[in-house]
Amino acid sequence: MMEQINRLKVVLAEQSRTGKWLAEVIGKNEATVSRWCTNEAQPSVETFVQIAKALNVDVRELFNSTKNMRGLENA
């Protein structure tokens, strides 16, 4: 199972927004945004900042806490 690093899908749902909407707002391909939403890929730090601004949230809200992630105890 892939590690759920970002909460993008959750934040979009909380705001009743779609990946298509986000892709249009930040000028990215819809398929790319879809991969971010499923945590198959991660955007760059700069893109996370763009996403946070588009969604009017603190960038930290786009990430899951590392305190509860399995496999990072000894990292």
CHARMM internal coordinates of N, CA and C (Angstrom, degrees):
IC EDIT
DIST 1 N 1 CA 1.4599
DIST 1 CA 1 C 1.5269
ANGL 1 N 1 CA 1 C 109.89
DIST 1 C 2 N 1.3217
ANGL 1 CA 1 C 2 N 115.58
DIHE 1 N 1 CA 1 C 2 N 135.13
DIST 2 N 2 CA 1.4437
ANGL 1 C 2 N 2 CA 121.44
DIHE 1 CA 1 C 2 N 2 CA -178.64
DIST 2 CA 2 C 1.5338
ANGL 2 N 2 CA 2 C 110.75
DIHE 1 C 2 N 2 CA 2 C -73.82
DIST 2 C 3 N 1.3319
ANGL 2 CA 2 C 3 N 115.73
DIHE 2 N 2 CA 2 C 3 N 140.40
DIST 3 N 3 CA 1.4634
ANGL 2 C 3 N 3 CA 121.27
DIHE 2 CA 2 C 3 N 3 CA 179.22
DIST 3 CA 3 C 1.5264
ANGL 3 N 3 CA 3 C 109.61
DIHE 2 C 3 N 3 CA 3 C -66.66
DIST 3 C 4 N 1.3074
ANGL 3 CA 3 C 4 N 116.40
DIHE 3 N 3 CA 3 C 4 N 132.58
DIST 4 N 4 CA 1.4611
ANGL 3 C 4 N 4 CA 121.60
DIHE 3 CA 3 C 4 N 4 CA -180.00
DIST 4 CA 4 C 1.5296
ANGL 4 N 4 CA 4 C 108.89
DIHE 3 C 4 N 4 CA 4 C -87.23
DIST 4 C 5 N 1.3114
ANGL 4 CA 4 C 5 N 116.80
DIHE 4 N 4 CA 4 C 5 N 84.33
DIST 5 N 5 CA 1.4576
ANGL 4 C 5 N 5 CA 122.07
DIHE 4 CA 4 C 5 N 5 CA -175.90
DIST 5 CA 5 C 1.5219
ANGL 5 N 5 CA 5 C 111.40
DIHE 4 C 5 N 5 CA 5 C -76.16
DIST 5 C 6 N 1.3260
ANGL 5 CA 5 C 6 N 116.51
DIHE 5 N 5 CA 5 C 6 N -47.05
DIST 6 N 6 CA 1.4650
ANGL 5 C 6 N 6 CA 118.31
DIHE 5 CA 5 C 6 N 6 CA -177.78
DIST 6 CA 6 C 1.5295
ANGL 6 N 6 CA 6 C 111.65
DIHE 5 C 6 N 6 CA 6 C -105.98
DIST 6 C 7 N 1.3270
ANGL 6 CA 6 C 7 N 114.32
DIHE 6 N 6 CA 6 C 7 N 160.61
DIST 7 N 7 CA 1.4634
ANGL 6 C 7 N 7 CA 123.13
DIHE 6 CA 6 C 7 N 7 CA -179.84
DIST 7 CA 7 C 1.5282
ANGL 7 N 7 CA 7 C 110.78
DIHE 6 C 7 N 7 CA 7 C -110.43
DIST 7 C 8 N 1.2991
ANGL 7 CA 7 C 8 N 116.98
DIHE 7 N 7 CA 7 C 8 N 24.04
DIST 8 N 8 CA 1.4617
ANGL 7 C 8 N 8 CA 121.02
DIHE 7 CA 7 C 8 N 8 CA -172.70
DIST 8 CA 8 C 1.5205
ANGL 8 N 8 CA 8 C 112.63
DIHE 7 C 8 N 8 CA 8 C -56.53
DIST 8 C 9 N 1.3210
ANGL 8 CA 8 C 9 N 117.09
DIHE 8 N 8 CA 8 C 9 N -46.39
DIST 9 N 9 CA 1.4659
ANGL 8 C 9 N 9 CA 120.96
DIHE 8 CA 8 C 9 N 9 CA -179.93
DIST 9 CA 9 C 1.5317
ANGL 9 N 9 CA 9 C 111.01
DIHE 8 C 9 N 9 CA 9 C -59.96
DIST 9 C 10 N 1.3278
ANGL 9 CA 9 C 10 N 116.60
DIHE 9 N 9 CA 9 C 10 N -41.14
DIST 10 N 10 CA 1.4695
ANGL 9 C 10 N 10 CA 121.81
DIHE 9 CA 9 C 10 N 10 CA -179.77
DIST 10 CA 10 C 1.5244
ANGL 10 N 10 CA 10 C 110.73
DIHE 9 C 10 N 10 CA 10 C -65.85
DIST 10 C 11 N 1.3271
ANGL 10 CA 10 C 11 N 116.80
DIHE 10 N 10 CA 10 C 11 N -46.69
DIST 11 N 11 CA 1.4658
ANGL 10 C 11 N 11 CA 120.61
DIHE 10 CA 10 C 11 N 11 CA -178.55
DIST 11 CA 11 C 1.5268
ANGL 11 N 11 CA 11 C 110.65
DIHE 10 C 11 N 11 CA 11 C -64.75
DIST 11 C 12 N 1.3198
ANGL 11 CA 11 C 12 N 117.57
DIHE 11 N 11 CA 11 C 12 N -41.14
DIST 12 N 12 CA 1.4677
ANGL 11 C 12 N 12 CA 120.08
DIHE 11 CA 11 C 12 N 12 CA 176.23
DIST 12 CA 12 C 1.5270
ANGL 12 N 12 CA 12 C 110.41
DIHE 11 C 12 N 12 CA 12 C -59.75
DIST 12 C 13 N 1.3261
ANGL 12 CA 12 C 13 N 117.48
DIHE 12 N 12 CA 12 C 13 N -44.66
DIST 13 N 13 CA 1.4693
ANGL 12 C 13 N 13 CA 121.33
DIHE 12 CA 12 C 13 N 13 CA 179.98
DIST 13 CA 13 C 1.5224
ANGL 13 N 13 CA 13 C 111.04
DIHE 12 C 13 N 13 CA 13 C -63.94
DIST 13 C 14 N 1.3267
ANGL 13 CA 13 C 14 N 116.90
DIHE 13 N 13 CA 13 C 14 N -40.90
DIST 14 N 14 CA 1.4685
ANGL 13 C 14 N 14 CA 120.67
DIHE 13 CA 13 C 14 N 14 CA 178.94
DIST 14 CA 14 C 1.5251
ANGL 14 N 14 CA 14 C 111.32
DIHE 13 C 14 N 14 CA 14 C -59.67
DIST 14 C 15 N 1.3198
ANGL 14 CA 14 C 15 N 116.04
DIHE 14 N 14 CA 14 C 15 N -31.34
DIST 15 N 15 CA 1.4658
ANGL 14 C 15 N 15 CA 121.05
DIHE 14 CA 14 C 15 N 15 CA -178.69
DIST 15 CA 15 C 1.5287
ANGL 15 N 15 CA 15 C 112.44
DIHE 14 C 15 N 15 CA 15 C -99.26
DIST 15 C 16 N 1.3028
ANGL 15 CA 15 C 16 N 117.08
DIHE 15 N 15 CA 15 C 16 N 8.29
DIST 16 N 16 CA 1.4711
ANGL 15 C 16 N 16 CA 122.52
DIHE 15 CA 15 C 16 N 16 CA -177.85
DIST 16 CA 16 C 1.5249
ANGL 16 N 16 CA 16 C 111.58
DIHE 15 C 16 N 16 CA 16 C 53.33
DIST 16 C 17 N 1.3266
ANGL 16 CA 16 C 17 N 115.34
DIHE 16 N 16 CA 16 C 17 N 41.36
DIST 17 N 17 CA 1.4679
ANGL 16 C 17 N 17 CA 122.01
DIHE 16 CA 16 C 17 N 17 CA 177.99
DIST 17 CA 17 C 1.5197
ANGL 17 N 17 CA 17 C 108.87
DIHE 16 C 17 N 17 CA 17 C -110.70
DIST 17 C 18 N 1.3088
ANGL 17 CA 17 C 18 N 116.04
DIHE 17 N 17 CA 17 C 18 N 161.65
DIST 18 N 18 CA 1.4602
ANGL 17 C 18 N 18 CA 120.96
DIHE 17 CA 17 C 18 N 18 CA 179.68
DIST 18 CA 18 C 1.5284
ANGL 18 N 18 CA 18 C 110.61
DIHE 17 C 18 N 18 CA 18 C -115.48
DIST 18 C 19 N 1.3148
ANGL 18 CA 18 C 19 N 114.54
DIHE 18 N 18 CA 18 C 19 N 162.89
DIST 19 N 19 CA 1.4543
ANGL 18 C 19 N 19 CA 119.62
DIHE 18 CA 18 C 19 N 19 CA 174.24
DIST 19 CA 19 C 1.5165
ANGL 19 N 19 CA 19 C 111.36
DIHE 18 C 19 N 19 CA 19 C -62.01
DIST 19 C 20 N 1.3263
ANGL 19 CA 19 C 20 N 116.23
DIHE 19 N 19 CA 19 C 20 N -35.62
DIST 20 N 20 CA 1.4683
ANGL 19 C 20 N 20 CA 120.76
DIHE 19 CA 19 C 20 N 20 CA 178.04
DIST 20 CA 20 C 1.5257
ANGL 20 N 20 CA 20 C 110.16
DIHE 19 C 20 N 20 CA 20 C -61.49
DIST 20 C 21 N 1.3335
ANGL 20 CA 20 C 21 N 116.75
DIHE 20 N 20 CA 20 C 21 N -44.60
DIST 21 N 21 CA 1.4679
ANGL 20 C 21 N 21 CA 121.20
DIHE 20 CA 20 C 21 N 21 CA 177.86
DIST 21 CA 21 C 1.5234
ANGL 21 N 21 CA 21 C 110.03
DIHE 20 C 21 N 21 CA 21 C -58.60
DIST 21 C 22 N 1.3372
ANGL 21 CA 21 C 22 N 116.47
DIHE 21 N 21 CA 21 C 22 N -49.07
DIST 22 N 22 CA 1.4601
ANGL 21 C 22 N 22 CA 120.55
DIHE 21 CA 21 C 22 N 22 CA -178.19
DIST 22 CA 22 C 1.5239
ANGL 22 N 22 CA 22 C 110.85
DIHE 21 C 22 N 22 CA 22 C -61.68
DIST 22 C 23 N 1.3183
ANGL 22 CA 22 C 23 N 116.88
DIHE 22 N 22 CA 22 C 23 N -43.26
DIST 23 N 23 CA 1.4670
ANGL 22 C 23 N 23 CA 120.83
DIHE 22 CA 22 C 23 N 23 CA 179.27
DIST 23 CA 23 C 1.5261
ANGL 23 N 23 CA 23 C 110.88
DIHE 22 C 23 N 23 CA 23 C -57.46
DIST 23 C 24 N 1.3234
ANGL 23 CA 23 C 24 N 116.58
DIHE 23 N 23 CA 23 C 24 N -43.11
DIST 24 N 24 CA 1.4676
ANGL 23 C 24 N 24 CA 120.72
DIHE 23 CA 23 C 24 N 24 CA 179.65
DIST 24 CA 24 C 1.5260
ANGL 24 N 24 CA 24 C 111.12
DIHE 23 C 24 N 24 CA 24 C -66.00
DIST 24 C 25 N 1.3311
ANGL 24 CA 24 C 25 N 116.70
DIHE 24 N 24 CA 24 C 25 N -42.84
DIST 25 N 25 CA 1.4693
ANGL 24 C 25 N 25 CA 121.22
DIHE 24 CA 24 C 25 N 25 CA -176.44
DIST 25 CA 25 C 1.5286
ANGL 25 N 25 CA 25 C 111.83
DIHE 24 C 25 N 25 CA 25 C -66.15
DIST 25 C 26 N 1.3319
ANGL 25 CA 25 C 26 N 117.07
DIHE 25 N 25 CA 25 C 26 N -40.73
DIST 26 N 26 CA 1.4680
ANGL 25 C 26 N 26 CA 119.10
DIHE 25 CA 25 C 26 N 26 CA -176.48
DIST 26 CA 26 C 1.5299
ANGL 26 N 26 CA 26 C 113.18
DIHE 25 C 26 N 26 CA 26 C -99.00
DIST 26 C 27 N 1.3338
ANGL 26 CA 26 C 27 N 116.75
DIHE 26 N 26 CA 26 C 27 N 1.33
DIST 27 N 27 CA 1.4589
ANGL 26 C 27 N 27 CA 120.66
DIHE 26 CA 26 C 27 N 27 CA 175.43
DIST 27 CA 27 C 1.5199
ANGL 27 N 27 CA 27 C 114.81
DIHE 26 C 27 N 27 CA 27 C 72.12
DIST 27 C 28 N 1.3284
ANGL 27 CA 27 C 28 N 115.92
DIHE 27 N 27 CA 27 C 28 N 37.20
DIST 28 N 28 CA 1.4669
ANGL 27 C 28 N 28 CA 120.73
DIHE 27 CA 27 C 28 N 28 CA 178.85
DIST 28 CA 28 C 1.5206
ANGL 28 N 28 CA 28 C 109.67
DIHE 27 C 28 N 28 CA 28 C -117.20
DIST 28 C 29 N 1.3243
ANGL 28 CA 28 C 29 N 116.04
DIHE 28 N 28 CA 28 C 29 N 163.18
DIST 29 N 29 CA 1.4524
ANGL 28 C 29 N 29 CA 122.22
DIHE 28 CA 28 C 29 N 29 CA 177.96
DIST 29 CA 29 C 1.5276
ANGL 29 N 29 CA 29 C 109.67
DIHE 28 C 29 N 29 CA 29 C -69.82
DIST 29 C 30 N 1.3186
ANGL 29 CA 29 C 30 N 116.37
DIHE 29 N 29 CA 29 C 30 N 139.08
DIST 30 N 30 CA 1.4681
ANGL 29 C 30 N 30 CA 121.00
DIHE 29 CA 29 C 30 N 30 CA -179.55
DIST 30 CA 30 C 1.5303
ANGL 30 N 30 CA 30 C 112.15
DIHE 29 C 30 N 30 CA 30 C -60.41
DIST 30 C 31 N 1.3222
ANGL 30 CA 30 C 31 N 117.71
DIHE 30 N 30 CA 30 C 31 N -36.39
DIST 31 N 31 CA 1.4729
ANGL 30 C 31 N 31 CA 121.35
DIHE 30 CA 30 C 31 N 31 CA 178.72
DIST 31 CA 31 C 1.5282
ANGL 31 N 31 CA 31 C 110.84
DIHE 30 C 31 N 31 CA 31 C -65.40
DIST 31 C 32 N 1.3186
ANGL 31 CA 31 C 32 N 116.74
DIHE 31 N 31 CA 31 C 32 N -36.42
DIST 32 N 32 CA 1.4656
ANGL 31 C 32 N 32 CA 121.01
DIHE 31 CA 31 C 32 N 32 CA 177.55
DIST 32 CA 32 C 1.5165
ANGL 32 N 32 CA 32 C 110.32
DIHE 31 C 32 N 32 CA 32 C -64.29
DIST 32 C 33 N 1.3266
ANGL 32 CA 32 C 33 N 116.61
DIHE 32 N 32 CA 32 C 33 N -46.50
DIST 33 N 33 CA 1.4665
ANGL 32 C 33 N 33 CA 121.03
DIHE 32 CA 32 C 33 N 33 CA 178.71
DIST 33 CA 33 C 1.5251
ANGL 33 N 33 CA 33 C 110.01
DIHE 32 C 33 N 33 CA 33 C -61.59
DIST 33 C 34 N 1.3121
ANGL 33 CA 33 C 34 N 117.13
DIHE 33 N 33 CA 33 C 34 N -38.07
DIST 34 N 34 CA 1.4635
ANGL 33 C 34 N 34 CA 121.20
DIHE 33 CA 33 C 34 N 34 CA 177.65
DIST 34 CA 34 C 1.5281
ANGL 34 N 34 CA 34 C 110.99
DIHE 33 C 34 N 34 CA 34 C -60.33
DIST 34 C 35 N 1.3267
ANGL 34 CA 34 C 35 N 116.86
DIHE 34 N 34 CA 34 C 35 N -42.13
DIST 35 N 35 CA 1.4753
ANGL 34 C 35 N 35 CA 120.36
DIHE 34 CA 34 C 35 N 35 CA 178.30
DIST 35 CA 35 C 1.5238
ANGL 35 N 35 CA 35 C 111.18
DIHE 34 C 35 N 35 CA 35 C -65.34
DIST 35 C 36 N 1.3373
ANGL 35 CA 35 C 36 N 116.66
DIHE 35 N 35 CA 35 C 36 N -34.83
DIST 36 N 36 CA 1.4658
ANGL 35 C 36 N 36 CA 119.23
DIHE 35 CA 35 C 36 N 36 CA 175.95
DIST 36 CA 36 C 1.5242
ANGL 36 N 36 CA 36 C 110.59
DIHE 35 C 36 N 36 CA 36 C -65.85
DIST 36 C 37 N 1.3291
ANGL 36 CA 36 C 37 N 115.91
DIHE 36 N 36 CA 36 C 37 N -42.26
DIST 37 N 37 CA 1.4718
ANGL 36 C 37 N 37 CA 120.88
DIHE 36 CA 36 C 37 N 37 CA -177.70
DIST 37 CA 37 C 1.5255
ANGL 37 N 37 CA 37 C 112.26
DIHE 36 C 37 N 37 CA 37 C -64.44
DIST 37 C 38 N 1.3171
ANGL 37 CA 37 C 38 N 117.04
DIHE 37 N 37 CA 37 C 38 N -28.63
DIST 38 N 38 CA 1.4666
ANGL 37 C 38 N 38 CA 120.63
DIHE 37 CA 37 C 38 N 38 CA 179.15
DIST 38 CA 38 C 1.5290
ANGL 38 N 38 CA 38 C 111.65
DIHE 37 C 38 N 38 CA 38 C -97.46
DIST 38 C 39 N 1.3242
ANGL 38 CA 38 C 39 N 116.66
DIHE 38 N 38 CA 38 C 39 N 4.83
DIST 39 N 39 CA 1.4641
ANGL 38 C 39 N 39 CA 123.12
DIHE 38 CA 38 C 39 N 39 CA -179.90
DIST 39 CA 39 C 1.5269
ANGL 39 N 39 CA 39 C 113.48
DIHE 38 C 39 N 39 CA 39 C 62.35
DIST 39 C 40 N 1.3309
ANGL 39 CA 39 C 40 N 117.01
DIHE 39 N 39 CA 39 C 40 N 22.13
DIST 40 N 40 CA 1.4686
ANGL 39 C 40 N 40 CA 120.50
DIHE 39 CA 39 C 40 N 40 CA 173.54
DIST 40 CA 40 C 1.5239
ANGL 40 N 40 CA 40 C 109.97
DIHE 39 C 40 N 40 CA 40 C -73.08
DIST 40 C 41 N 1.3218
ANGL 40 CA 40 C 41 N 115.84
DIHE 40 N 40 CA 40 C 41 N -26.74
DIST 41 N 41 CA 1.4614
ANGL 40 C 41 N 41 CA 123.19
DIHE 40 CA 40 C 41 N 41 CA 178.82
DIST 41 CA 41 C 1.5233
ANGL 41 N 41 CA 41 C 107.01
DIHE 40 C 41 N 41 CA 41 C -145.92
DIST 41 C 42 N 1.3357
ANGL 41 CA 41 C 42 N 116.11
DIHE 41 N 41 CA 41 C 42 N 164.20
DIST 42 N 42 CA 1.4595
ANGL 41 C 42 N 42 CA 120.87
DIHE 41 CA 41 C 42 N 42 CA 179.56
DIST 42 CA 42 C 1.5254
ANGL 42 N 42 CA 42 C 109.41
DIHE 41 C 42 N 42 CA 42 C -126.06
DIST 42 C 43 N 1.3289
ANGL 42 CA 42 C 43 N 116.05
DIHE 42 N 42 CA 42 C 43 N 140.48
DIST 43 N 43 CA 1.4661
ANGL 42 C 43 N 43 CA 118.50
DIHE 42 CA 42 C 43 N 43 CA 175.43
DIST 43 CA 43 C 1.5286
ANGL 43 N 43 CA 43 C 110.64
DIHE 42 C 43 N 43 CA 43 C -71.52
DIST 43 C 44 N 1.3184
ANGL 43 CA 43 C 44 N 115.81
DIHE 43 N 43 CA 43 C 44 N 164.83
DIST 44 N 44 CA 1.4658
ANGL 43 C 44 N 44 CA 120.54
DIHE 43 CA 43 C 44 N 44 CA 175.06
DIST 44 CA 44 C 1.5245
ANGL 44 N 44 CA 44 C 109.10
DIHE 43 C 44 N 44 CA 44 C -69.69
DIST 44 C 45 N 1.3116
ANGL 44 CA 44 C 45 N 116.04
DIHE 44 N 44 CA 44 C 45 N 165.59
DIST 45 N 45 CA 1.4676
ANGL 44 C 45 N 45 CA 120.54
DIHE 44 CA 44 C 45 N 45 CA 177.58
DIST 45 CA 45 C 1.5266
ANGL 45 N 45 CA 45 C 109.73
DIHE 44 C 45 N 45 CA 45 C -58.72
DIST 45 C 46 N 1.3172
ANGL 45 CA 45 C 46 N 116.77
DIHE 45 N 45 CA 45 C 46 N -42.82
DIST 46 N 46 CA 1.4637
ANGL 45 C 46 N 46 CA 120.68
DIHE 45 CA 45 C 46 N 46 CA 179.96
DIST 46 CA 46 C 1.5259
ANGL 46 N 46 CA 46 C 110.93
DIHE 45 C 46 N 46 CA 46 C -61.02
DIST 46 C 47 N 1.3270
ANGL 46 CA 46 C 47 N 116.56
DIHE 46 N 46 CA 46 C 47 N -39.71
DIST 47 N 47 CA 1.4606
ANGL 46 C 47 N 47 CA 120.20
DIHE 46 CA 46 C 47 N 47 CA 179.44
DIST 47 CA 47 C 1.5189
ANGL 47 N 47 CA 47 C 110.94
DIHE 46 C 47 N 47 CA 47 C -69.65
DIST 47 C 48 N 1.3423
ANGL 47 CA 47 C 48 N 117.67
DIHE 47 N 47 CA 47 C 48 N -37.26
DIST 48 N 48 CA 1.4620
ANGL 47 C 48 N 48 CA 119.80
DIHE 47 CA 47 C 48 N 48 CA 175.09
DIST 48 CA 48 C 1.5305
ANGL 48 N 48 CA 48 C 110.23
DIHE 47 C 48 N 48 CA 48 C -58.03
DIST 48 C 49 N 1.3278
ANGL 48 CA 48 C 49 N 117.02
DIHE 48 N 48 CA 48 C 49 N -38.94
DIST 49 N 49 CA 1.4687
ANGL 48 C 49 N 49 CA 120.67
DIHE 48 CA 48 C 49 N 49 CA 178.41
DIST 49 CA 49 C 1.5304
ANGL 49 N 49 CA 49 C 109.97
DIHE 48 C 49 N 49 CA 49 C -65.03
DIST 49 C 50 N 1.3303
ANGL 49 CA 49 C 50 N 117.88
DIHE 49 N 49 CA 49 C 50 N -43.01
DIST 50 N 50 CA 1.4715
ANGL 49 C 50 N 50 CA 121.67
DIHE 49 CA 49 C 50 N 50 CA 176.50
DIST 50 CA 50 C 1.5268
ANGL 50 N 50 CA 50 C 110.78
DIHE 49 C 50 N 50 CA 50 C -59.53
DIST 50 C 51 N 1.3188
ANGL 50 CA 50 C 51 N 116.30
DIHE 50 N 50 CA 50 C 51 N -44.08
DIST 51 N 51 CA 1.4647
ANGL 50 C 51 N 51 CA 121.52
DIHE 50 CA 50 C 51 N 51 CA -179.58
DIST 51 CA 51 C 1.5220
ANGL 51 N 51 CA 51 C 110.09
DIHE 50 C 51 N 51 CA 51 C -62.50
DIST 51 C 52 N 1.3269
ANGL 51 CA 51 C 52 N 116.51
DIHE 51 N 51 CA 51 C 52 N -45.35
DIST 52 N 52 CA 1.4661
ANGL 51 C 52 N 52 CA 120.75
DIHE 51 CA 51 C 52 N 52 CA 179.95
DIST 52 CA 52 C 1.5259
ANGL 52 N 52 CA 52 C 110.78
DIHE 51 C 52 N 52 CA 52 C -59.74
DIST 52 C 53 N 1.3215
ANGL 52 CA 52 C 53 N 116.44
DIHE 52 N 52 CA 52 C 53 N -42.06
DIST 53 N 53 CA 1.4697
ANGL 52 C 53 N 53 CA 119.98
DIHE 52 CA 52 C 53 N 53 CA 178.66
DIST 53 CA 53 C 1.5252
ANGL 53 N 53 CA 53 C 110.86
DIHE 52 C 53 N 53 CA 53 C -65.37
DIST 53 C 54 N 1.3241
ANGL 53 CA 53 C 54 N 116.99
DIHE 53 N 53 CA 53 C 54 N -42.77
DIST 54 N 54 CA 1.4686
ANGL 53 C 54 N 54 CA 121.14
DIHE 53 CA 53 C 54 N 54 CA -179.88
DIST 54 CA 54 C 1.5225
ANGL 54 N 54 CA 54 C 111.18
DIHE 53 C 54 N 54 CA 54 C -62.09
DIST 54 C 55 N 1.3412
ANGL 54 CA 54 C 55 N 116.30
DIHE 54 N 54 CA 54 C 55 N -36.83
DIST 55 N 55 CA 1.4671
ANGL 54 C 55 N 55 CA 121.18
DIHE 54 CA 54 C 55 N 55 CA -178.35
DIST 55 CA 55 C 1.5276
ANGL 55 N 55 CA 55 C 112.73
DIHE 54 C 55 N 55 CA 55 C -92.17
DIST 55 C 56 N 1.3384
ANGL 55 CA 55 C 56 N 116.05
DIHE 55 N 55 CA 55 C 56 N -3.12
DIST 56 N 56 CA 1.4632
ANGL 55 C 56 N 56 CA 121.95
DIHE 55 CA 55 C 56 N 56 CA -179.77
DIST 56 CA 56 C 1.5308
ANGL 56 N 56 CA 56 C 111.39
DIHE 55 C 56 N 56 CA 56 C 56.50
DIST 56 C 57 N 1.3373
ANGL 56 CA 56 C 57 N 115.61
DIHE 56 N 56 CA 56 C 57 N 48.44
DIST 57 N 57 CA 1.4655
ANGL 56 C 57 N 57 CA 121.70
DIHE 56 CA 56 C 57 N 57 CA 176.68
DIST 57 CA 57 C 1.5222
ANGL 57 N 57 CA 57 C 108.83
DIHE 56 C 57 N 57 CA 57 C -130.71
DIST 57 C 58 N 1.3254
ANGL 57 CA 57 C 58 N 116.04
DIHE 57 N 57 CA 57 C 58 N 160.55
DIST 58 N 58 CA 1.4559
ANGL 57 C 58 N 58 CA 121.24
DIHE 57 CA 57 C 58 N 58 CA 171.62
DIST 58 CA 58 C 1.5262
ANGL 58 N 58 CA 58 C 107.44
DIHE 57 C 58 N 58 CA 58 C -68.09
DIST 58 C 59 N 1.3074
ANGL 58 CA 58 C 59 N 117.19
DIHE 58 N 58 CA 58 C 59 N 138.14
DIST 59 N 59 CA 1.4662
ANGL 58 C 59 N 59 CA 120.80
DIHE 58 CA 58 C 59 N 59 CA -177.31
DIST 59 CA 59 C 1.5302
ANGL 59 N 59 CA 59 C 111.59
DIHE 58 C 59 N 59 CA 59 C -55.90
DIST 59 C 60 N 1.3242
ANGL 59 CA 59 C 60 N 117.93
DIHE 59 N 59 CA 59 C 60 N -29.22
DIST 60 N 60 CA 1.4714
ANGL 59 C 60 N 60 CA 120.86
DIHE 59 CA 59 C 60 N 60 CA -179.93
DIST 60 CA 60 C 1.5212
ANGL 60 N 60 CA 60 C 112.27
DIHE 59 C 60 N 60 CA 60 C -64.43
DIST 60 C 61 N 1.3334
ANGL 60 CA 60 C 61 N 117.39
DIHE 60 N 60 CA 60 C 61 N -24.10
DIST 61 N 61 CA 1.4654
ANGL 60 C 61 N 61 CA 120.67
DIHE 60 CA 60 C 61 N 61 CA 178.82
DIST 61 CA 61 C 1.5287
ANGL 61 N 61 CA 61 C 112.33
DIHE 60 C 61 N 61 CA 61 C -69.90
DIST 61 C 62 N 1.3219
ANGL 61 CA 61 C 62 N 116.45
DIHE 61 N 61 CA 61 C 62 N -13.84
DIST 62 N 62 CA 1.4627
ANGL 61 C 62 N 62 CA 120.80
DIHE 61 CA 61 C 62 N 62 CA -178.72
DIST 62 CA 62 C 1.5292
ANGL 62 N 62 CA 62 C 112.99
DIHE 61 C 62 N 62 CA 62 C -87.04
DIST 62 C 63 N 1.3360
ANGL 62 CA 62 C 63 N 116.60
DIHE 62 N 62 CA 62 C 63 N -2.88
DIST 63 N 63 CA 1.4634
ANGL 62 C 63 N 63 CA 121.20
DIHE 62 CA 62 C 63 N 63 CA -177.68
DIST 63 CA 63 C 1.5127
ANGL 63 N 63 CA 63 C 111.86
DIHE 62 C 63 N 63 CA 63 C -117.72
DIST 63 C 64 N 1.3277
ANGL 63 CA 63 C 64 N 115.96
DIHE 63 N 63 CA 63 C 64 N 146.28
DIST 64 N 64 CA 1.4567
ANGL 63 C 64 N 64 CA 121.65
DIHE 63 CA 63 C 64 N 64 CA 170.27
DIST 64 CA 64 C 1.5223
ANGL 64 N 64 CA 64 C 108.28
DIHE 63 C 64 N 64 CA 64 C -79.51
DIST 64 C 65 N 1.3113
ANGL 64 CA 64 C 65 N 116.54
DIHE 64 N 64 CA 64 C 65 N 151.68
DIST 65 N 65 CA 1.4534
ANGL 64 C 65 N 65 CA 121.63
DIHE 64 CA 64 C 65 N 65 CA 177.80
DIST 65 CA 65 C 1.5226
ANGL 65 N 65 CA 65 C 110.27
DIHE 64 C 65 N 65 CA 65 C -65.29
DIST 65 C 66 N 1.3143
ANGL 65 CA 65 C 66 N 116.81
DIHE 65 N 65 CA 65 C 66 N 135.89
DIST 66 N 66 CA 1.4645
ANGL 65 C 66 N 66 CA 120.22
DIHE 65 CA 65 C 66 N 66 CA 177.03
DIST 66 CA 66 C 1.5210
ANGL 66 N 66 CA 66 C 111.39
DIHE 65 C 66 N 66 CA 66 C -79.01
DIST 66 C 67 N 1.3142
ANGL 66 CA 66 C 67 N 117.73
DIHE 66 N 66 CA 66 C 67 N -12.75
DIST 67 N 67 CA 1.4670
ANGL 66 C 67 N 67 CA 120.87
DIHE 66 CA 66 C 67 N 67 CA -179.04
DIST 67 CA 67 C 1.5176
ANGL 67 N 67 CA 67 C 112.21
DIHE 66 C 67 N 67 CA 67 C -65.83
DIST 67 C 68 N 1.3262
ANGL 67 CA 67 C 68 N 117.21
DIHE 67 N 67 CA 67 C 68 N -25.99
DIST 68 N 68 CA 1.4545
ANGL 67 C 68 N 68 CA 120.80
DIHE 67 CA 67 C 68 N 68 CA -176.86
DIST 68 CA 68 C 1.5233
ANGL 68 N 68 CA 68 C 113.60
DIHE 67 C 68 N 68 CA 68 C -106.13
DIST 68 C 69 N 1.3211
ANGL 68 CA 68 C 69 N 118.08
DIHE 68 N 68 CA 68 C 69 N 3.97
DIST 69 N 69 CA 1.4635
ANGL 68 C 69 N 69 CA 120.94
DIHE 68 CA 68 C 69 N 69 CA -178.28
DIST 69 CA 69 C 1.5150
ANGL 69 N 69 CA 69 C 110.52
DIHE 68 C 69 N 69 CA 69 C -79.49
DIST 69 C 70 N 1.3304
ANGL 69 CA 69 C 70 N 115.83
DIHE 69 N 69 CA 69 C 70 N 132.43
DIST 70 N 70 CA 1.4606
ANGL 69 C 70 N 70 CA 120.83
DIHE 69 CA 69 C 70 N 70 CA 176.15
DIST 70 CA 70 C 1.5175
ANGL 70 N 70 CA 70 C 109.81
DIHE 69 C 70 N 70 CA 70 C -76.03
DIST 70 C 71 N 1.3108
ANGL 70 CA 70 C 71 N 115.97
DIHE 70 N 70 CA 70 C 71 N 146.00
DIST 71 N 71 CA 1.4541
ANGL 70 C 71 N 71 CA 120.29
DIHE 70 CA 70 C 71 N 71 CA 175.90
DIST 71 CA 71 C 1.5141
ANGL 71 N 71 CA 71 C 114.55
DIHE 70 C 71 N 71 CA 71 C 89.43
DIST 71 C 72 N 1.3162
ANGL 71 CA 71 C 72 N 117.79
DIHE 71 N 71 CA 71 C 72 N -2.95
DIST 72 N 72 CA 1.4612
ANGL 71 C 72 N 72 CA 120.32
DIHE 71 CA 71 C 72 N 72 CA -179.94
DIST 72 CA 72 C 1.5247
ANGL 72 N 72 CA 72 C 111.96
DIHE 71 C 72 N 72 CA 72 C -108.65
DIST 72 C 73 N 1.3263
ANGL 72 CA 72 C 73 N 117.81
DIHE 72 N 72 CA 72 C 73 N 5.82
DIST 73 N 73 CA 1.4583
ANGL 72 C 73 N 73 CA 120.78
DIHE 72 CA 72 C 73 N 73 CA -175.98
DIST 73 CA 73 C 1.5253
ANGL 73 N 73 CA 73 C 112.13
DIHE 72 C 73 N 73 CA 73 C -58.82
DIST 73 C 74 N 1.3237
ANGL 73 CA 73 C 74 N 116.97
DIHE 73 N 73 CA 73 C 74 N -36.39
DIST 74 N 74 CA 1.4618
ANGL 73 C 74 N 74 CA 120.83
DIHE 73 CA 73 C 74 N 74 CA -176.42
DIST 74 CA 74 C 1.5233
ANGL 74 N 74 CA 74 C 112.72
DIHE 73 C 74 N 74 CA 74 C -107.42
DIST 74 C 75 N 1.3111
ANGL 74 CA 74 C 75 N 116.27
DIHE 74 N 74 CA 74 C 75 N 15.07
DIST 75 N 75 CA 1.4713
ANGL 74 C 75 N 75 CA 119.96
DIHE 74 CA 74 C 75 N 75 CA -177.81
DIST 75 CA 75 C 1.5165
ANGL 75 N 75 CA 75 C 110.85
DIHE 74 C 75 N 75 CA 75 C -76.42
END
COOR INIT
IC SEED 1 N 1 CA 1 C
IC BUILD
